[in-house]
Each structure stands twice: as C-alpha cells, then as structure tokens.
Amino acid sequence: MINNRRKLASVWSLAAALVIAGCGKQSPTSTQRDSTIVKETEADASAEQGPSMTVEDVVQSFAMSDDLPDQESSASDRAAWEASLVPEDQIKPQGAELASADFQLNDVAADQREIVDLRPNDTGIRNQGSEGTCTAFATVATLENLVKRFYGETVDISERHHWTTYANYQSTTSLQKASAAPIVSESTWPYQGSRPSSTTGLGIAKLNSYTTTSLSLTPIVESLRKGQPVVIAVGVLTSMMSPKQGGIITGGTQKAGAGHALAVTGAIIDASVPGGGYFIVKNSWGSGWGDKGYGYIAFDYCQRTWCSAYSIADASLFKNGVAVAKPNVAPTPVNPAPVNPTPVPSVNPQPNSPTAITAADFKVQPYGSKRTLFKGRYYYLAVVAKQEILQQIKSIQYDDRSSKYTVTNGAAADVRVSIFNLASPAFKTRSGTIETDDIIVTLRNGQTITLDGVKFNI
C-alpha cells in the first residue's frame, strides 16, 4: 500500500466507543522511525470486519470479567505499547484532573440503556508504533470524526505534520495547534515518510473550537450526546496494557509515571456496568489490541486514577486552501433588508403525508446468537429502517413477554446510526419458538409508533 503502511484494519463496529492514542517515553523532538510498525491507510481499514463485540456482549463481559482471560498479543506488540507510554509528569495537567468521586452515574434505571455512539464517523484503526505521539493521534482522531460528521467525507490527516507543530505531551497544546492552522493529509506527509518541502496551502482540516470540561463525568457524556468527541488524558492502569478478552478494561494497578491521551467517541449508559456505564475506545496501537483495535472502559476507571478531558465541538474541511461550507448550512446574508414575513402555522405530519414516518417504514429483525462468551443461548431484536429514519429515533421499547427493556439513542440527531446501535439486549431463549409483544418506537418529535410483535424459531 502507499506510504509503506502496515495493513492494520478495522472499521466501526455493531456495538458502541473512546479513541485511545498511546504515547511514548522518549524525547518530544524524537524523529525515531520504526520501519516495522507504521500507520495504516483508509483502504487497509476496509479489508477486515470491524470489532465483533455488541453492546450486550460488552455488558455481559463486564459482569463476568473476573472469569475472562487476558487477550492474546505478541511480544513485539506488547513491547511497542510499553515503549509508547507517556511520562505522567509531562502529560498530566496541574490541578485540572477530573474529580474521581464524580465518575459514577447513580440515577441509571435498571431496565433502560442509553447508547451514544459516534463511531459511524470514525476512520480506520491507526498504529503509532513505539513513538510518543499519542496527543497527535488523539486530536487527529477527533478531527477526522467531526469532518465526516459535518461534511460526509472521510479524510486521512497527517499525525506527523500535526505532531511537528508542537512536539510535546500536553493535550492542550495539541488542540491549540490543531485550531491554529489546517493540517495536511497523510499522503502529503506520511507518518513514516519524508517531510514535504512545503505545507503552505495544503492543509485539509482544522479544529474550530474545543473546551475543557468541568471536573465530572456528566459533561463528557453530554458532549457525546451532542455528537462531539472528547479528547481525554488518563493515568495508565494495568488493565489498559492487558485488556480482558474482547477489549474489556476494568481497572488494575497504576503503572507508575505513565499516561495516555485518548479521544472518546462513544458511551453506553447501563446500571450493570461499574460506574453506571462504559466508554468505547479506539486505540492507536493497531488492530492487535483489544477488540480489533477498540476497547471498552468502565466509567469507574477514572475513580482509580487521574483523568482530564476536552470536548471537541467543531471542525472545518479545506480544499485547495479554501474552507468548504458545511452542507445544509445557509450562508449569513450581508446587510439583509428588514422583512416582516407572514407567519406560517406549524403542521404536524398526518399519517398519509409523504413526509410522515409510519410503521410501514420499519421492519423488526430477530437474530440469534450462540456465543462462547455467554452461559447459554440468547436472541436479539433490531428495528430496521433507512438511515434518515433511524436518526429520528429517540427510544425503542422491546418486550418479549418475559421482560421489558427500553434502549435510548442519546446521540445528536445528525449523527449516523447503525441498526444494531439500537438493538435490544440479549433475551434468553425459552423454547424453539419465540413470540414477542408489540415494540414501541418513540421519535425525537414525540411521535410514537407501534410495531407488531414477531414470531420466529431459533
């Protein structure tokens, strides 16, 4: 492939994510080149199925984490991960870490689950090798995510170019530089390639705004609900270095003097998980780490070590040195003349209106699962619809006549959704034939739609 990158493939999964970018114990000005570990391409990312863990897989795994084995990894991978850890005293912000006592959601209903998944806008899994470039990878991950969200375009931004503009371990400095000027593409300045003679006018994307969150879990979740990824710096626990099978990160002991920069691209609110839920992690250690490059971190991780976070709100795309207007955003008129328009009464769509959403727009899809992870056989339900309709769903109430469960879409209305983002939890099979009660879909505008239950055999 171009730029001599390793084929480390992964795309976003059917489950719900953080983006972890590792860092390194070496001089910030290091120009170390590792010819065996290089950044992947977008083309490589489509060559392999994405993470295999669904939301329910992860929730079940946290419940049985003590019985799960550690993931298998090669000695060379482990050595690179270890070498890429950042000196804590150079990444930890003084006095800005999140309050550990506030990393617990206590008001989560036992029969409800909220899914906030920004991974449909993620790009492929990256591998930073053993270099200390974690803040660059975390910042670029959020920038690529926002460009895809706002413009619908997948871009591959040069972490190397971005890193050379500041070359230290502070996330704040990384974000400041990413906001100062556009960063060039990977093809212009490869991670393991030669520096171009000039980058003037070649930048393709920059951050427009970011904010430091207040010192608790709630504003991080709120940012994700708005469709805004979050860069986070954390102390390193041993479970991050050796996740449980499937990429489960539960705690462990503190690795003295070590830190990471992370970009958060999803969260699942569920009372059964330590802390009331978990973050989804997209790591920059290649697809050999965790669940094909993704990992899942319980909220209470930040009760065990220090964390600091930054909400990434907006980004711009550039072509030929000029900022591209965001689609569906009308330009501000220059000196507009005063107008007194005639008020137009609002009209609620009627069932026969072409724009109305009705039960005919949905299909209920049952599917079975016999996973070695679970202690038995389970099945799931998914509501299938077009993307523009899925984005209008606020919640779905599933009822299989033995238990009732509500799944809520907590992401912003313009964030793309997979049908499996809003799938049911695992229902235990009672017999060879399953018959469910009606399924209630609630849209963002308050409209409720009743879908007939389904009958099927497993």
C-alpha positions in Angstrom: 0.0 0.0 0.0 1.0 3.6 -0.3 3.4 5.2 2.2 4.6 1.7 3.2 2.0 1.3 5.9 1.1 -1.9 7.6 -2.3 -3.4 6.9 -3.9 -2.9 10.3 -7.5 -3.0 9.5 -10.6 -2.0 11.4 -13.9 -0.2 10.9 -16.5 0.9 13.4 -18.5 -2.0 14.9 -22.0 -3.0 15.6 -21.5 -2.2 19.2 -21.0 1.2 20.8 -16.5 3.9 21.8 -13.2 6.4 23.3 -10.3 6.7 21.0 -7.1 5.8 22.8 -3.9 7.0 21.4 -0.8 5.8 23.1 2.2 7.9 23.8 6.0 7.4 24.4 8.9 7.6 26.8 11.2 9.5 24.5 12.3 13.0 23.7 9.4 15.1 22.3 11.7 16.0 19.5 12.5 12.4 18.6 12.5 11.5 14.9 12.6 7.8 15.5 11.5 5.7 12.5 10.1 2.2 13.1 10.1 0.5 9.7 8.1 -2.5 11.1 5.2 -0.6 12.7 3.6 2.1 10.6 0.3 3.9 10.2 -2.4 2.1 8.2 -4.4 3.5 5.2 -8.1 4.0 4.8 -8.0 1.4 2.1 -6.5 -1.1 4.5 -9.3 -0.3 7.0 -11.9 -1.8 4.7 -10.1 -5.1 4.3 -11.3 -6.7 7.5 -14.5 -6.9 9.5 -14.8 -4.4 12.4 -15.0 -5.2 16.1 -17.1 -8.2 16.9 -18.4 -7.1 20.3 -22.0 -5.9 20.5 -23.3 -3.7 23.3 -24.7 -6.7 25.1 -21.5 -8.7 24.6 -19.6 -5.9 26.4 -22.2 -5.6 29.2 -22.1 -9.3 29.8 -18.3 -9.3 29.7 -18.1 -6.7 32.5 -20.4 -8.9 34.6 -18.1 -11.9 34.2 -14.8 -10.0 33.8 -13.1 -11.9 36.7 -13.6 -15.1 34.7 -12.4 -13.8 31.3 -8.8 -14.4 30.2 -6.5 -11.6 29.1 -6.3 -11.0 25.4 -3.5 -12.7 23.5 -0.9 -10.4 22.0 2.6 -10.8 20.5 5.7 -9.9 22.4 6.6 -7.3 19.8 3.2 -5.6 20.2 3.5 -5.5 23.9 6.9 -4.1 23.7 5.7 -1.3 21.4 2.7 -0.5 23.6 5.0 -0.3 26.7 7.5 1.9 24.9 4.7 4.3 23.8 3.6 5.3 27.3 4.0 8.9 28.1 5.7 10.3 31.2 3.0 11.2 33.6 4.6 14.4 34.8 4.6 15.7 31.2 1.0 14.9 30.3 -0.9 15.3 33.5 -2.4 18.9 33.7 -1.7 20.5 37.1 -4.9 20.8 39.1 -7.2 20.0 36.1 -7.8 16.3 36.6 -11.4 15.2 36.8 -12.8 14.5 40.3 -12.8 10.8 40.8 -15.9 10.9 43.1 -17.9 12.3 40.2 -17.2 9.3 37.9 -20.4 7.4 38.9 -23.8 7.7 37.4 -26.2 6.9 40.2 -29.6 7.6 38.5 -29.5 5.0 35.7 -32.7 2.9 35.6 -32.1 -0.9 35.8 -34.5 -1.6 32.8 -33.1 1.1 30.5 -30.0 1.5 28.4 -28.7 4.6 26.6 -26.4 4.3 23.6 -24.3 7.3 22.4 -22.2 6.0 19.5 -20.2 8.4 17.3 -18.2 5.6 15.7 -20.0 5.7 12.4 -17.9 8.8 11.8 -14.6 7.2 12.9 -11.9 6.5 10.4 -9.7 3.3 10.4 -7.6 2.0 13.3 -4.1 3.6 13.4 -0.8 2.3 14.7 1.6 4.9 16.2 4.3 2.3 16.8 6.6 3.0 19.8 6.8 6.8 19.3 5.5 9.2 21.8 2.9 10.8 19.5 -0.3 10.0 21.5 -1.6 13.5 21.7 -1.3 14.0 18.0 -3.2 10.7 17.3 -6.0 11.6 19.8 -6.5 15.1 18.4 -6.5 13.9 14.8 -8.9 11.1 15.6 -11.5 13.6 16.8 -10.8 15.9 13.9 -11.4 13.2 11.3 -14.6 12.2 13.2 -16.0 15.7 13.0 -15.1 16.2 9.4 -17.0 13.0 8.5 -20.0 14.1 10.6 -20.2 17.6 9.2 -19.2 17.1 5.6 -19.8 13.4 5.0 -16.2 12.9 3.8 -13.6 10.5 5.1 -10.2 12.2 5.4 -6.8 10.8 6.4 -5.0 13.5 8.3 -1.2 13.5 8.9 -0.4 12.9 12.6 3.2 13.5 11.7 2.6 17.0 10.4 0.4 17.9 13.4 3.0 16.5 15.9 5.8 18.6 14.5 3.9 21.8 15.1 4.2 21.4 18.9 6.1 18.2 19.8 5.2 17.8 23.5 2.8 15.6 25.6 0.2 18.2 26.5 -3.3 17.7 25.0 -4.0 21.4 25.4 -1.0 22.3 23.2 -2.1 19.7 20.6 -5.6 21.2 20.5 -4.3 24.7 20.3 -2.1 23.9 17.3 -4.8 21.9 15.6 -7.0 25.0 15.9 -4.4 27.4 14.6 -3.9 26.2 11.0 -5.1 23.3 8.8 -3.2 20.0 8.9 -2.1 18.3 5.7 -3.2 14.9 4.5 -1.4 11.6 5.2 -0.4 11.3 1.5 1.2 14.8 1.7 3.2 14.0 4.9 3.3 10.2 5.7 3.8 9.1 9.2 6.9 7.2 8.2 7.7 9.2 5.1 9.7 12.2 4.1 8.8 15.8 5.1 7.4 17.8 2.2 9.3 20.8 1.0 6.3 23.0 2.0 2.9 22.6 3.6 1.6 26.1 2.7 -1.9 25.9 1.3 -2.0 22.1 1.5 -3.9 21.8 4.8 -7.2 19.8 4.6 -8.7 20.2 8.1 -8.5 22.1 11.3 -10.4 22.3 14.6 -12.6 25.4 15.2 -13.5 25.0 18.9 -12.9 23.0 21.9 -13.5 23.4 25.7 -12.1 22.0 28.9 -14.9 20.1 30.6 -15.8 20.6 34.2 -14.4 18.0 36.6 -17.0 15.3 36.4 -18.4 12.5 34.2 -21.7 14.2 33.3 -20.2 16.9 30.9 -18.3 14.2 29.0 -21.5 12.3 28.4 -23.3 15.5 27.5 -20.7 16.3 24.9 -21.0 12.9 23.3 -24.8 13.3 23.2 -24.3 16.4 21.1 -22.2 14.5 18.7 -18.9 15.9 20.0 -16.0 13.5 20.5 -13.8 14.1 23.6 -10.0 14.1 24.0 -9.1 12.7 27.4 -5.8 12.2 29.1 -5.6 9.4 31.8 -3.2 7.6 34.1 -2.4 4.1 32.9 -3.8 1.1 34.7 -2.5 -2.4 34.0 -5.9 -3.4 32.5 -5.2 -1.0 29.6 -2.0 -2.7 28.8 -3.6 -6.2 29.1 -7.3 -5.9 28.4 -9.6 -8.8 29.0 -10.7 -10.9 26.0 -12.8 -8.7 23.8 -11.1 -5.4 24.9 -12.6 -5.1 28.4 -10.8 -2.6 30.6 -11.9 -2.8 34.3 -9.1 -1.4 36.5 -5.9 -2.9 37.9 -3.0 -1.2 39.5 -1.4 2.1 38.5 1.6 2.0 36.2 3.9 4.5 37.9 4.7 7.5 35.9 2.7 6.5 32.8 -0.1 8.4 30.9 -2.1 8.3 27.7 -4.0 10.8 25.5 -7.4 9.5 24.4 -10.3 10.6 22.2 -13.8 9.5 23.3 -16.2 8.6 20.5 -19.0 6.8 22.4 -20.6 5.8 25.7 -23.1 3.3 26.9 -25.2 4.1 30.0 -26.1 0.9 31.8 -26.6 0.4 35.5 -25.0 -3.1 35.4 -21.5 -1.8 34.4 -19.1 -0.4 37.1 -19.7 3.3 37.4 -23.0 3.1 35.5 -21.7 2.6 32.0 -18.6 2.5 29.8 -16.7 4.4 27.2 -15.8 2.9 23.8 -12.1 3.1 23.0 -10.5 3.4 19.6 -6.8 2.8 20.2 -3.8 3.7 18.0 -2.0 0.5 18.8 -3.2 -1.4 15.7 -5.9 -4.0 15.3 -4.0 -6.5 17.5 -5.1 -4.6 20.6 -8.5 -5.2 22.3 -11.4 -5.9 20.0 -9.6 -5.4 16.7 -8.3 -2.0 17.8 -11.3 -1.0 20.0 -11.6 -1.3 23.8 -14.3 -0.7 26.4 -13.5 1.2 29.6 -15.9 1.3 32.6 -16.7 4.8 33.9 -15.2 4.0 37.2 -11.7 3.8 35.6 -11.4 7.5 36.5 -12.2 6.7 40.1 -9.0 4.6 40.1 -6.6 7.1 38.5 -6.4 10.7 37.3 -8.2 11.9 34.1 -8.7 15.2 32.3 -10.9 15.9 29.3 -11.6 18.3 26.4 -14.8 18.5 24.4 -14.2 18.9 20.6 -17.1 20.8 19.1 -16.4 21.9 15.6 -14.1 21.4 12.6 -13.5 22.7 9.1 -12.6 21.0 5.9 -10.3 22.7 3.3 -9.9 22.2 -0.4 -7.2 24.0 -2.4 -6.5 26.1 0.6 -10.1 27.3 1.0 -12.6 26.4 3.7 -15.5 24.3 2.5 -19.0 25.4 3.5 -20.8 22.8 5.6 -23.6 21.1 3.7 -27.2 22.3 4.5 -25.9 25.4 6.3 -27.1 28.6 4.6 -24.5 31.5 4.4 -25.2 34.5 6.6 -26.7 37.3 4.4 -24.7 40.5 4.1 -26.7 43.6 5.3 -30.1 41.9 4.9 -33.1 44.1 4.4 -35.7 44.0 7.2 -38.5 41.6 6.4 -41.8 41.0 8.2 -42.9 37.6 6.9 -46.4 36.3 7.2 -46.4 33.7 10.0 -46.9 30.1 8.7 -48.7 27.8 11.1 -46.9 24.7 12.0 -48.4 21.4 10.8 -48.0 18.0 12.4 -47.5 15.4 9.6 -50.6 13.3 9.1 -50.3 9.5 8.6 -51.0 9.9 4.8 -48.4 12.7 4.4 -45.4 11.8 2.2 -43.1 13.1 5.0 -44.7 11.3 7.8 -42.9 8.3 9.5 -45.2 5.3 9.9 -45.0 1.7 10.9 -44.5 0.8 7.3 -41.1 2.4 7.4 -39.8 -0.2 9.9 -39.1 -3.9 10.0 -38.4 -5.9 13.1 -35.5 -8.2 12.6 -34.8 -11.1 15.1 -31.4 -12.7 15.1 -29.9 -15.5 17.2 -26.6 -15.7 19.0 -24.8 -18.6 20.4 -21.6 -17.1 21.8 -19.0 -18.8 23.9 -18.9 -15.6 25.9 -22.4 -16.3 27.3 -23.6 -19.0 29.6 -26.4 -20.1 27.4 -28.3 -19.2 24.2 -29.8 -15.8 23.5 -31.6 -13.9 20.8 -31.9 -10.2 19.9 -34.3 -7.9 18.2 -33.4 -5.0 15.9 -35.6 -2.3 14.3 -34.5 -1.9 10.7 -35.1 1.3 8.8 -33.4 3.8 6.4 -30.6 5.9 7.9 -32.5 9.1 7.9 -35.3 7.4 9.9 -33.0 5.7 12.4 -31.5 9.1 13.2 -35.0 10.3 14.2 -35.5 7.6 16.8 -35.3 8.7 20.4 -36.0 5.3 22.1 -37.3 1.8 21.4 -39.2 -0.3 24.0 -38.7 -4.1 23.5 -41.0 -6.6 25.2 -40.5 -10.4 24.8 -43.4 -11.2 27.2 -40.9 -12.2 29.9 -39.1 -8.8 30.3 -39.3 -5.3 29.0 -36.4 -3.1 28.1 -36.0 0.5 26.7 -33.0 1.4 24.6 -32.4 5.1 24.1 -30.5 6.8 21.3 -28.6 9.5 23.2 -26.6 10.9 20.2 -27.4 14.1 18.3 -30.0 14.0 15.6 -27.4 14.4 12.8 -25.2 11.5 14.0 -25.3 8.4 11.8 -26.8 5.3 13.4 -26.4 1.5 12.8 -29.5 -0.6 13.2 -27.5 -2.6 15.8 -26.8 0.6 17.8 -30.5 0.4 19.0 -30.9 -3.4 19.1 -32.4 -5.0 22.1 -30.4 -6.5 25.0 -30.0 -10.3 24.9 -33.2 -12.1 25.7 -32.8 -15.7 26.9 -34.4 -18.3 24.6 -37.3 -20.1 26.4 -38.1 -22.6 23.7 -37.7 -23.2 20.0 -40.4 -20.7 19.1 -40.4 -17.1 20.2 -43.3 -14.7 20.1 -42.8 -11.1 21.3 -45.2 -8.3 22.2 -45.5 -5.1 20.3 -42.5 -2.9 20.0 -42.9 0.9 20.7 -40.7 3.3 18.8 -40.6 6.9 20.1 -39.3 9.6 17.7 -37.4 12.8 18.6 -40.6 14.8 17.9 -42.6 12.8 20.5 -44.5 10.7 17.9 -44.9 7.1 19.0 -45.2 4.2 16.5 -46.3 0.7 17.5 -44.7 -2.2 15.6 -46.3 -5.6 15.6 -44.5 -8.2 17.6 -42.8 -11.0 15.8 -42.9 -14.8 15.9 -39.9 -16.9 14.9 -38.0 -20.0 15.6 -34.3 -20.2 16.7 
